[in-house]
């Protein structure tokens, strides 16, 4: 029965524009996004700390499209609010092992500092109050820490709780389990549909106490006496790297991961202690001095309810990299599916299909198709079981959350439902997300009130494309390729640095191909070819391509040539992508690798020009999209925007280079966590305006370590704007992706 009134036992505490249920990363980003835009927001979370799986209670590392630093796609890391949180956590935490506790505080601080946002921790949403069968008007809440019971009213509700308790309570249509192959034509689906889901896991850590420690397994622990009892499950622990548990320590997908969660947790504890007994007492695992240090009190859940929107994202959409006209987020994590039986499965502990390109997530997956004022965010959005294998990771859930929160604000602003917003205002939603430093595949800034878009931009210096540091070599035992940006209208020659172990010269063929994406090496059509002779030893080998081209991305490929190696450097210049032709998961194709093969272009390419900062895209995509100053020139370096006439402005948006091709959530060797700051980010800078006669300092900033900075001030009139960079956090060049200028309404 649907409740139509606020019960007296739960008095109405307050009414809000937007009520967000669930304080994981999706809920954090949704609530901050809506509140920053001016909506009055409540965030309701049933735990004492924010973060969900990323909190200190569960300690699951944040993963997303960058695949923990191992992505086959370049420049895939999520930005927006999640980017702010990640960079701040990295700055405050020199040690990854203790970072989750401080990260809790970062999450809490980012939420509490929003003046339009009210946080309710330890607060469980009990049930929904409906105005009619299709509209929610409030929720009842029990706050366990204060023993208070109350209700909250709202206009738009965002369920980002994972399990979707409120969404289910109001009758929003959902599914649990695995679809059949026949329903959506998914190759990874089951032959027959069932109610099984991916298994949950329980995290733990260990520490070295400096002396031998014995372990006696409790009687209730499961038994794994030999490695045969843990098939396909690597259980080596190296204290040279951070150890945070075994992701394959899993169970519960054959049960109900909501109603049976307590039973699942207990069984995971039995499994965990059985595995520790195996490590300590069955075979030499090198853990004599190790002891259990911490065990999560809560299972980390991969799957439960998936609510149905106006569109259901499938495996085919992900693998075909479908670009949707209503795209508001993206993914790139592999299709990573864990067996329902968990550790009791005798098969490998997961199926993982890597993705070579990012895919689009449409807005139609983010709202309920039968409850009018309900948005969804996180792992409960409208996807199939197979597609969830990719969309469920926290980095992806976070940007989905920001999209949902932004949509919620616009729904309130225009007095429309989420569905109506998608029909009438999808372009505005997308442009607002771009303005807030989110990335949407294939879309660029078209904000008509961004005054910078009409400016002429010049710089004190501009870097040319240079690749000359030899760090290692790659055998041409398989075809190799290199993507690079070309600024000229012709490529005369391409030289590559090769090393031949042969005693005689060998002829080698090169093909030149066009691409429209930094991650796309699917073209098989050469626009030019050339052959050259490779002598013994190491030498630059030139290929006379003599090709007329347009400015854009191109790639060269060299065929298999035994005995010849291609030199490469570990650092890849922005807008380049190194690739090898290989077979992963049974699929032959080009796979990106870190670094850049050494090459030289004639004429030289200058792809990091000042005009890039107003081209509307704030990461490499079909171009570099960044200004980089000449590293041989000393600081300060500057960018000038000429508006060509007097303009009134009161806000400037700056987007710096935050090394989007690196992982910031994990320590080495996976990421750069522990370095505190990202070297490429501009640290010290000054903004100037021009009064018609001279430059006048507007503001000075020192010690910056964030990618996105927004500066607001009293309205002023100017015809020019200058950004002067005095220092970065370590990089020899000033690096800026975007500048926007506005006269914002106060």
C-alpha positions in Angstrom: 0.0 0.0 0.0 1.3 3.4 -0.9 1.5 5.9 1.9 0.0 9.3 1.0 0.7 11.3 4.2 3.6 12.1 6.5 3.1 9.9 9.6 3.0 11.6 13.0 5.8 9.3 14.2 8.0 10.9 11.5 7.3 14.6 11.7 8.3 16.7 8.6 11.7 18.2 9.4 12.2 20.1 6.2 11.4 20.1 2.5 14.2 20.3 -0.1 14.5 20.7 -3.9 16.5 17.5 -4.2 16.8 14.6 -1.8 19.7 12.2 -2.4 19.6 8.8 -0.7 22.9 7.1 -0.4 26.3 8.7 0.4 28.7 6.6 -1.7 30.6 8.4 -4.4 27.6 8.6 -6.7 25.5 10.2 -3.9 28.3 12.6 -2.9 28.8 13.8 -6.4 25.0 14.0 -7.1 24.3 16.1 -4.0 27.3 18.5 -4.4 26.5 19.0 -8.1 22.8 20.0 -7.4 23.7 22.2 -4.4 26.5 24.1 -6.3 24.0 25.0 -9.0 21.6 26.5 -6.4 19.2 23.7 -5.4 18.5 23.1 -1.7 19.7 19.5 -1.2 19.5 16.8 1.5 22.0 13.9 1.5 20.8 10.9 3.5 23.3 8.2 4.3 22.9 5.2 6.6 26.5 4.9 7.7 28.7 7.2 10.0 31.1 7.9 7.2 30.7 8.8 3.6 32.1 7.0 0.6 30.4 3.7 0.5 32.8 1.1 -0.9 35.6 3.8 -0.9 35.1 4.5 2.8 37.4 3.4 5.6 34.7 0.8 6.5 35.2 -1.2 3.3 38.5 0.3 1.8 37.9 -0.6 -1.8 40.2 1.5 -4.1 38.5 3.8 -6.6 38.5 2.3 -10.1 37.1 3.8 -13.3 37.8 4.1 -17.0 41.5 4.4 -16.4 41.4 0.8 -15.1 43.7 1.4 -12.1 46.4 2.7 -14.4 46.2 -0.2 -16.8 43.6 1.0 -19.3 44.0 0.3 -23.0 42.5 3.7 -23.6 44.5 6.9 -23.1 43.5 10.0 -21.0 40.5 8.2 -19.5 40.5 9.3 -15.9 37.3 10.9 -14.6 37.3 14.6 -13.8 34.5 16.8 -12.3 33.7 16.5 -8.6 35.4 13.1 -8.4 38.6 14.6 -9.8 38.5 17.2 -7.1 38.1 14.6 -4.3 40.8 12.4 -5.7 43.4 15.1 -6.1 42.6 16.5 -2.6 42.9 13.0 -1.0 46.2 12.5 -2.8 47.5 15.8 -1.5 46.5 15.1 2.1 47.7 11.5 2.2 51.4 10.6 1.8 50.7 7.0 2.7 48.1 4.9 0.9 47.7 2.4 3.7 46.2 5.0 6.0 44.5 7.1 3.3 41.0 5.8 3.7 40.6 7.4 7.1 41.6 10.8 5.9 39.7 10.3 2.7 36.5 9.9 4.8 37.2 13.4 6.1 37.8 14.8 2.6 34.4 13.4 1.5 32.7 14.9 4.6 34.4 18.2 4.2 33.5 18.6 0.5 29.8 17.9 1.4 29.7 20.0 4.6 31.2 23.1 3.0 28.3 23.4 0.5 25.9 26.0 1.9 22.9 24.6 0.1 23.5 21.0 1.3 22.4 19.3 4.5 24.0 16.0 5.5 22.2 13.4 7.5 24.6 10.6 8.6 23.6 7.5 10.4 20.2 8.0 8.8 18.3 5.2 7.2 15.6 6.0 4.8 12.7 3.8 5.9 9.9 4.3 3.4 8.6 6.7 0.8 5.6 9.0 1.0 3.8 9.4 -2.3 1.6 12.2 -3.6 0.2 9.8 -6.1 1.2 6.4 -7.7 3.9 8.0 -9.8 5.3 10.8 -7.7 7.3 10.8 -4.4 6.7 13.7 -2.0 8.9 12.6 0.9 10.8 9.8 2.8 10.8 8.8 6.4 14.1 8.5 8.3 15.4 7.0 11.5 18.7 8.5 12.6 20.3 5.8 14.9 22.9 8.1 16.4 20.4 10.6 17.8 17.4 8.2 18.2 15.4 10.7 16.1 12.7 9.8 13.6 11.6 12.4 11.0 10.5 12.9 7.4 12.1 14.9 4.6 10.1 16.3 1.7 11.4 16.9 -1.8 10.7 17.7 -5.4 13.2 15.4 -7.1 14.7 12.3 -5.5 17.9 10.6 -6.4 18.4 7.0 -5.2 22.1 6.4 -5.2 22.0 3.8 -2.4 23.2 0.8 -4.4 20.4 -1.5 -3.4 17.7 1.2 -4.2 15.6 0.7 -1.1 13.4 3.8 -1.7 13.2 3.2 -5.4 12.0 -0.3 -4.8 9.6 0.9 -2.0 7.8 3.2 -4.4 7.4 0.5 -7.0 10.0 1.6 -9.5 10.5 -1.2 -12.0 13.7 -3.2 -11.5 15.4 -6.5 -12.3 17.6 -8.8 -10.3 19.7 -11.5 -12.0 21.1 -12.4 -15.3 19.3 -12.0 -18.6 19.4 -14.7 -21.3 21.3 -14.4 -24.5 18.1 -14.2 -26.4 16.7 -11.1 -24.7 19.3 -8.5 -25.8 21.6 -10.6 -28.0 24.5 -10.4 -25.6 27.3 -12.9 -26.2 28.3 -13.0 -22.5 24.8 -13.6 -21.2 23.5 -16.9 -19.9 21.7 -19.4 -22.1 18.8 -19.2 -19.6 17.9 -16.2 -17.4 18.1 -16.7 -13.6 18.1 -14.6 -10.4 21.8 -14.9 -9.7 24.1 -11.9 -9.4 27.8 -11.2 -9.0 29.2 -12.2 -5.6 30.2 -9.8 -2.8 33.6 -9.6 -1.3 35.2 -8.8 2.2 38.3 -6.8 2.3 41.2 -7.2 4.8 44.8 -6.1 5.4 47.8 -7.6 7.0 51.0 -6.2 8.6 54.5 -7.4 9.5 55.0 -7.3 13.3 58.8 -8.1 13.0 58.6 -11.5 14.7 57.1 -14.8 14.0 53.3 -15.0 14.7 51.4 -18.2 14.9 47.8 -18.5 13.8 45.2 -21.1 14.9 42.2 -21.2 12.7 38.9 -21.0 14.6 36.7 -24.1 14.4 34.1 -22.2 12.2 36.7 -21.3 9.5 36.5 -22.9 6.1 39.3 -25.2 5.1 41.6 -24.7 2.1 44.4 -27.1 2.8 46.2 -26.9 -0.6 46.5 -24.6 -3.6 44.3 -27.0 -5.5 41.5 -25.7 -3.3 42.0 -22.2 -4.6 42.0 -22.8 -8.4 42.9 -19.8 -10.7 43.3 -17.6 -7.6 46.7 -16.1 -7.1 47.2 -15.6 -3.4 50.7 -14.5 -3.1 51.2 -11.5 -0.8 54.2 -9.2 -1.3 54.8 -6.6 1.4 56.9 -4.6 -1.1 53.5 -3.4 -2.5 50.4 -2.3 -0.7 48.1 -5.3 0.1 44.4 -4.6 0.5 42.8 -8.0 0.3 41.9 -10.5 -2.5 39.1 -9.3 -4.9 38.3 -12.9 -5.6 37.5 -13.6 -1.9 33.8 -13.6 -2.8 30.5 -15.3 -2.1 26.8 -14.7 -2.1 25.6 -14.2 -5.7 23.5 -17.4 -5.5 21.6 -15.9 -2.5 19.7 -12.6 -2.2 22.4 -10.0 -1.7 19.9 -7.8 0.2 17.8 -10.1 2.3 20.7 -12.6 2.9 23.4 -10.0 3.4 24.0 -11.0 7.1 24.4 -14.6 6.1 26.7 -13.6 3.2 28.9 -11.6 5.6 29.2 -14.5 8.0 30.2 -16.9 5.2 32.7 -14.4 3.9 34.3 -14.3 7.4 34.5 -18.1 7.4 36.2 -18.0 4.0 38.6 -15.2 5.0 39.8 -17.0 8.0 40.1 -20.2 6.0 42.3 -18.4 3.5 44.5 -16.9 6.2 44.9 -20.4 7.7 46.0 -21.6 4.3 48.5 -18.8 4.0 49.9 -19.3 7.5 49.8 -23.0 8.0 49.7 -24.8 4.6 52.8 -24.3 2.5 55.5 -21.7 2.7 53.9 -18.4 1.7 56.6 -16.2 3.3 54.2 -14.8 5.9 55.7 -16.0 9.1 55.9 -12.5 10.6 52.5 -11.4 9.3 49.2 -11.0 11.2 45.7 -9.9 10.3 45.6 -6.2 10.8 42.0 -5.2 9.8 38.8 -6.9 8.4 36.0 -5.0 6.9 32.7 -5.2 8.9 30.6 -5.0 5.8 30.6 -6.9 2.5 31.5 -4.9 -0.6 28.5 -5.5 -2.8 28.9 -5.7 -6.6 25.2 -6.2 -7.6 21.6 -6.3 -6.4 18.7 -4.4 -8.0 19.0 -2.7 -11.4 16.2 -0.2 -12.0 14.6 0.1 -15.5 14.8 3.4 -17.3 13.7 4.4 -20.8 16.8 2.7 -22.1 18.7 -0.4 -21.0 22.5 -0.3 -21.7 23.8 -3.6 -22.9 27.0 -5.5 -23.7 26.6 -4.6 -27.3 26.4 -0.8 -26.6 29.6 -1.1 -24.6 31.6 -3.2 -27.0 30.4 -1.2 -30.0 31.3 2.0 -28.2 27.9 3.4 -29.2 27.8 7.2 -28.9 24.3 8.3 -27.7 22.8 11.7 -28.5 21.8 12.0 -24.8 25.2 10.8 -23.4 26.0 12.3 -20.0 28.8 10.0 -18.7 31.2 7.4 -20.0 32.8 4.2 -19.0 36.0 2.3 -19.8 36.4 -0.4 -17.2 36.5 -3.9 -18.7 33.3 -6.0 -18.9 34.3 -7.6 -15.6 31.8 -10.3 -14.5 32.3 -12.3 -11.3 30.6 -15.7 -10.8 27.7 -15.9 -8.4 29.3 -18.8 -6.5 32.3 -16.7 -5.8 35.2 -18.7 -4.3 33.2 -21.9 -4.6 33.2 -21.7 -8.4 35.8 -24.0 -9.9 36.0 -21.7 -12.9 38.3 -18.6 -13.1 37.1 -15.9 -10.6 36.0 -13.5 -13.3 35.5 -12.9 -17.0 37.3 -9.7 -18.0 36.9 -8.3 -21.5 39.2 -5.2 -22.0 37.9 -2.2 -23.9 40.0 -0.3 -26.4 37.8 2.7 -26.5 35.5 4.5 -24.1 31.7 4.1 -24.3 28.8 6.5 -23.7 26.2 6.2 -21.0 22.9 7.8 -22.0 20.8 10.0 -19.7 17.8 7.6 -20.3 19.5 5.1 -18.1 19.4 7.5 -15.1 15.7 7.8 -14.3 12.9 5.5 -13.5 10.5 4.8 -16.4 7.4 4.6 -14.2 8.1 6.9 -11.2 8.1 10.4 -12.5 10.4 12.3 -10.1 13.0 9.6 -9.4 16.5 9.7 -10.7 19.1 6.9 -10.2 22.8 7.0 -9.8 25.5 4.3 -9.2 25.3 0.6 -9.8 21.5 0.6 -9.7 21.0 2.4 -13.1 19.3 0.8 -16.1 21.8 -1.7 -17.5 21.9 -5.4 -18.1 23.8 -7.8 -15.8 26.6 -8.0 -18.4 26.8 -4.3 -18.9 26.9 -3.8 -15.1 30.2 -5.7 -15.2 31.7 -2.4 -16.5 29.4 0.4 -15.2 29.5 -0.7 -11.6 33.0 0.6 -10.6 33.1 3.7 -8.4 34.8 6.1 -10.8 32.0 5.5 -13.3 29.3 5.6 -10.6 30.7 9.0 -9.5 30.3 10.8 -12.8 26.9 9.2 -13.3 26.1 10.7 -9.9 27.2 14.2 -11.0 25.1 13.8 -14.1 22.1 12.8 -12.0 22.5 15.6 -9.5 22.9 18.2 -12.3 19.8 16.8 -14.0 17.9 17.0 -10.6 18.7 20.7 -10.3 17.5 21.4 -13.9 14.3 19.5 -13.2 13.6 21.8 -10.3 14.6 24.9 -12.2 12.3 24.2 -15.1 9.6 22.4 -13.1 9.8 19.2 -15.3 10.2 15.5 -14.7 13.5 13.8 -15.5 12.0 12.3 -18.7 10.8 15.7 -19.8 14.2 17.2 -19.1 15.8 14.6 -21.5 13.2 15.5 -24.1 13.5 19.3 -23.8 16.7 20.3 -22.2 19.3 17.5 -22.8 21.7 20.0 -24.6 21.6 22.3 -21.5 22.3 19.3 -19.2 25.3 18.3 -21.3 26.7 21.8 -21.6 26.4 22.3 -17.8 28.3 19.0 -17.2 31.0 20.2 -19.6 31.2 23.5 -17.8 31.6 21.6 -14.5 34.6 19.8 -15.9 32.9 16.5 -16.8 33.7 14.8 -20.1 31.2 13.7 -22.6 32.5 11.8 -25.6 32.4 13.8 -28.8 30.9 17.0 -27.3 32.6 20.4 -27.0 31.8 23.6 -25.2 29.1 25.5 -27.1 28.1 27.7 -24.2 26.8 30.9 -25.8 27.6 33.1 -22.8 31.2 32.0 -22.6 33.0 35.1 -23.7 36.3 33.3 -24.2 34.9 31.4 -27.2 35.0 34.5 -29.4 38.5 35.6 -28.3 41.8 35.5 -30.1 44.4 33.7 -28.1 48.2 34.1 -28.2 51.0 32.9 -26.0 54.5 33.8 -24.9 55.7 30.4 -26.3 54.4 27.1 -27.6 55.9 23.7 -27.4 56.7 21.6 -30.5 56.1 17.9 -30.5 59.4 16.3 -29.4 60.2 12.6 -28.7 63.9 11.9 -28.1 64.5 10.1 -24.8 65.4 6.5 -25.2 64.2 4.5 -22.2 63.7 1.0 -23.7 63.1 -0.9 -26.9 60.2 -3.0 -28.3 60.8 -6.0 -30.5 59.1 -6.0 -33.8 58.0 -9.5 -33.2 54.5 -8.2 -34.0 53.3 -5.1 -35.8 53.8 -1.8 -33.8 52.0 1.5 -34.2 52.3 5.1 -33.0 49.5 7.8 -33.0 50.7 11.5 -33.1 49.2 14.9 -33.8 50.0 16.7 -37.0 49.7 20.5 -37.2 50.9 21.1 -40.7 49.2 20.3 -44.0 51.8 17.9 -45.2 54.0 15.1 -44.0 57.2 14.9 -46.0 59.1 12.3 -43.9 58.8 10.3 -40.7 61.9 9.1 -39.1 61.9 6.4 -36.4 64.7 5.3 -34.1 65.3 1.6 -34.7 67.8 -0.9 -33.5 68.7 -3.9 -35.7 70.5 -7.0 -34.4 70.9 -8.2 -38.0 74.2 -8.4 -39.7 72.9 -7.0 -43.0 70.5 -4.2 -43.9 66.8 -5.1 -44.1 64.0 -3.3 -46.0 61.1 -2.2 -43.9 57.6 -0.9 -44.9 55.7 1.9 -43.2 52.0 2.8 -43.6 50.4 6.1 -42.6 46.8 6.2 -41.5 44.2 8.8 -40.3 42.3 8.5 -37.1 39.6 10.7 -35.4 40.3 9.5 -31.8 43.4 9.1 -29.6 42.3 5.6 -28.9 41.1 4.5 -32.4 43.5 2.3 -34.5 40.8 0.5 -36.4 41.5 1.9 -39.8 43.1 -0.5 -42.3 43.5 2.1 -45.1 46.9 3.6 -45.8 46.8 7.2 -47.0 50.5 6.9 -47.8 53.2 4.2 -47.7 57.0 4.2 -47.9 59.9 1.7 -47.6 63.3 2.3 -46.2 66.4 0.3 -45.4 67.3 -0.5 -41.8 71.1 -0.9 -41.3 72.7 -2.9 -38.5 72.9 -1.1 -35.1 70.8 1.8 -33.8 69.9 4.6 -36.2 67.2 7.0 -37.3 65.6 5.6 -40.3 63.6 7.9 -42.6 60.5 7.1 -44.6 59.6 9.5 -47.4 55.7 9.5 -47.2 55.2 12.8 -49.1 51.5 13.0 -48.1 49.1 16.0 -48.1 47.2 15.9 -44.9 44.9 18.0 -42.7 45.6 19.0 -39.2 44.6 16.1 -36.9 45.7 12.7 -35.5 47.6 10.2 -37.6 49.4 6.9 -37.0 52.2 5.0 -38.5 52.5 1.2 -38.3 55.5 -1.0 -38.9 55.1 -4.7 -39.7 56.6 -7.6 -37.9 60.3 -7.7 -38.5 62.4 -10.2 -36.5 65.7 -8.9 -35.2 64.6 -5.2 -35.3 63.5 -3.1 -32.3 61.8 0.3 -32.0 63.1 2.6 -29.3 60.6 4.3 -27.0 60.4 6.7 -24.1 58.4 6.1 -21.0 56.7 9.5 -21.0 54.2 10.0 -23.7 53.7 13.6 -25.0 50.0 14.7 -24.8 48.0 13.5 -27.8 50.2 10.5 -28.6 49.4 6.8 -28.2 51.7 3.8 -28.6 50.2 0.5 -29.6 51.1 -3.1 -30.2 49.1 -5.7 -32.3 48.3 -8.6 -30.0 45.6 -10.9 -28.8 43.8 -10.2 -25.5 40.9 -12.4 -24.3 41.1 -14.2 -27.7 40.6 -11.0 -29.7 43.4 -9.9 -32.0 43.8 -6.2 -32.4 45.8 -3.1 -31.6 46.3 -2.5 -27.8 47.6 0.7 -26.3 50.8 0.6 -24.2 52.4 3.2 -21.9 55.1 5.4 -23.4 55.8 6.7 -26.9 57.9 5.2 -29.8 60.6 7.6 -30.9 59.8 9.4 -34.2 60.5 12.7 -35.9 58.3 14.5 -38.4 59.2 16.8 -41.2 57.8 19.4 -41.1 57.8 19.5 -37.3 54.4 19.4 -35.6 53.3 22.2 -33.2 50.1 20.8 -31.7 50.1 22.6 -28.4 49.1 26.1 -29.5 47.4 28.7 -27.4 44.2 28.5 -29.4 43.5 25.1 -28.0 42.3 26.6 -24.7 39.1 27.8 -26.4 38.4 24.9 -28.7 35.8 23.4 -26.3 37.4 20.1 -25.2 39.4 19.8 -22.1 41.3 16.5 -22.7 43.0 14.8 -25.7 40.3 13.3 -28.0 40.5 14.0 -31.7 43.2 16.6 -31.0 45.6 17.5 -28.1 43.3 20.3 -26.9 46.0 21.8 -24.7 48.4 24.7 -24.6 51.9 23.8 -23.5 54.6 26.4 -23.2 58.1 25.8 -24.5 60.0 24.0 -21.8 63.3 25.6 -22.9 61.9 29.0 -22.0 61.9 30.1 -18.4 58.9 31.1 -16.3 56.8 33.2 -16.3 54.9 32.2 -19.4 51.5 33.7 -20.3 48.4 33.3 -22.4 46.5 36.4 -23.7 42.8 36.4 -24.7 41.8 39.4 -26.9 38.0 39.9 -26.8 38.3 42.6 -29.6 36.0 44.9 -27.7 35.1 45.8 -24.1 33.5 43.0 -22.3 32.0 42.8 -18.8 33.1 39.7 -16.8 32.9 38.5 -13.2 34.1 34.9 -13.4 37.0 33.0 -15.0 37.2 29.3 -15.2 40.7 27.7 -15.6 41.4 24.0 -16.4 45.0 22.8 -16.0 46.7 19.5 -16.9 46.2 16.9 -14.2 47.9 14.1 -16.1 44.7 12.3 -17.0 46.7 9.3 -18.4 47.8 8.4 -14.9 46.1 6.7 -11.9 45.9 8.9 -8.8 44.1 6.5 -6.5 46.7 3.8 -6.1 50.4 3.8 -5.1 53.2 2.6 -7.5 53.4 0.5 -9.6 49.8 1.1 -10.5 49.5 4.8 -9.9 51.2 7.9 -8.4 49.4 8.1 -5.1 52.0 9.2 -2.5 53.5 11.9 -4.6 51.1 14.4 -3.0 50.8 16.7 -6.0 50.6 16.2 -9.8 53.7 17.8 -11.4 51.9 19.1 -14.5 49.3 21.2 -12.6 50.0 25.0 -12.6 50.9 26.0 -9.0 51.5 29.8 -9.0 49.7 32.2 -11.4 48.3 35.7 -11.8 45.3 36.9 -13.8 45.4 40.3 -15.4 42.9 42.5 -17.2 43.7 45.3 -19.6 42.4 48.9 -19.0 43.2 50.1 -22.6 46.7 51.3 -21.6 48.3 48.6 -19.5 47.8 45.3 -17.7 46.2 45.5 -14.3 46.5 42.6 -11.8 43.2 41.1 -11.0 44.3 38.3 -8.6 47.3 36.2 -7.6 47.2 32.6 -6.7 50.0 30.5 -5.1 50.3 26.9 -4.0 47.5 25.5 -6.3 47.4 21.8 -6.8 43.9 21.3 -8.4 43.0 20.9 -12.0 39.9 23.2 -12.0 39.9 26.7 -10.5 37.0 29.1 -10.6 37.6 32.7 -9.7 34.6 35.0 -9.1 34.9 38.8 -8.5 32.9 42.0 -8.8 32.0 42.7 -12.5 34.6 44.6 -14.4 35.1 45.7 -18.0 38.1 44.7 -20.1 39.0 44.0 -23.7 41.8 41.5 -22.8 42.6 38.9 -20.3 46.0 37.4 -19.4 46.9 34.3 -17.5 50.6 34.4 -16.3 52.1 31.2 -15.0 55.0 31.6 -12.6 55.5 28.0 -11.6 54.0 24.5 -11.9 54.2 21.7 -9.4 57.3 20.3 -11.1 56.8 20.3 -14.9 59.0 22.6 -17.0 56.0 23.8 -19.1 52.9 25.7 -18.3 50.0 23.5 -19.3 46.4 24.7 -19.7 43.4 22.9 -21.3 40.7 25.5 -21.1 39.9 29.1 -20.2 36.3 30.3 -19.9 35.1 33.9 -19.1 31.6 34.8 -18.0 29.4 37.6 -16.7 27.4 35.3 -14.4 24.1 36.2 -12.7 24.5 36.7 -9.0 
